[in-house]
Amino acid sequence: GIGSKLATRIVQYRDGLGGFLSADQFGEIYGLDSINLAELRLYAKVQSPVRRTPINTASASDLDRLPYLSRRQAEVIVNYRNQHGAFGSPESLKAVKVLNSRTLEQITPYLVF
């Protein structure tokens, strides 16, 4: 039930993320209906490690590649880092006011501190 367009969309989303952490992330892909999601969760396996971005050296465009961040959020993170110094842990990102707790949960596995 997954044609070439939908398969391409899945691969592009995976590559944009840097890899899937769990099959639950399939639900974030535009265009997948409940039948496709059920089949993916049943047959697809998440096996490869995710690509992690070094938060303390990444440019705004590097961070903007993460689907969970907007361009503006990426710019604010880089500006905050430039003004206040390197981020030491995921908790240190809480000081960046444009990031809510949900966004922090989503991006932390894709970052290296």
N, C-alpha and C positions, 0 to 999 in steps of 0.2 A: 503493500500500500504506500510505499515511499518512492516517489519518482525522482528523476534526476534533479529537478529544481529544489525539491525539499531536501534531498541528500546534500546538495551544494550548500544550502542554507545551514544545515546542521554542521557541516565541516567548517564553514566560514565562522559560525558562532564559536565552535570549539577552538579554532585557531585564534580568534579575537580574544577569547578568555585566557588562552594559554593552556587549555586542557580542561576537561571536566573533573570535578572532585567527586561527584556522585551522579547517579542516574536521575535524581530529582531535578537537576539543572536542565534536563531535556524540556521540562515544562516552561522554561523561559524563552524557548525558540518560537518565533512568530510563525504561525501557520500550521503548527502541529495540533491535530484534533485529539480527542480523548482516545480514539482507537489507535492512532499512531503512537501516542504516548504509552499506552498499555503494551503495545508490541515492542517498543524500544526498551521499556523497563524489563520486559520479559527476556528479550534476546540480546540486547546490547550489553557490553561489558565495559566498565571504566577501568582500564588497566595501566595506562601510561601516567607517569608523574606530570604534574602541572609545571608550566614554565613560570618561574618566579622573577619578578622585577625588583631590582635593588632600589628601594625607596630613597636612599640617600644620594644616589647619583643619577636617577632617572630624570629625564626632561619632562616638561608638561605634555609633550606629544607622546612620549613613551607611556605615561600614565593614562592619557586620554584613550589609548587603545583598549583599556579594560572597559568592557560594556557597562560595568557598574558605576563608572565615574563619568561625569560630564566634562567637557573641555574646561569650563569655569572651575569646577572642583579641582581638576588636575593643576590648573594654574595657581589656585590658592594654596594647594599643598606645597608646590615648589617655592612660591613666595614666602610662605611660612618657614619652610626649611632654610631658605636663604637669610631670613631675618633672625631666626631663633636657634639655628644649628641643627645638627643631624637628629633624626628620630632614633631613639634607642630601643623602642619596643612598640608593639601594637597599641599599648595604652597611651603612649606619647602622641598618637594621632588624635586622641580625643580632644586635644587642645585646638584642633582645627575645626572651627565652628560650623563650617559648611558640610561636615560629615556627621550624619546621624548614626545611631548605634547599628541599624540594619546595614547601612553601607559599609561600616567598619567590619562587620561580620563577613560580608561578602568579599571584600577586597583583601583582608588579612592573609588568607591562605596563598594569595598570589604575589605577596611581597616578601622581600628579604630585608631584614634590619641589620 
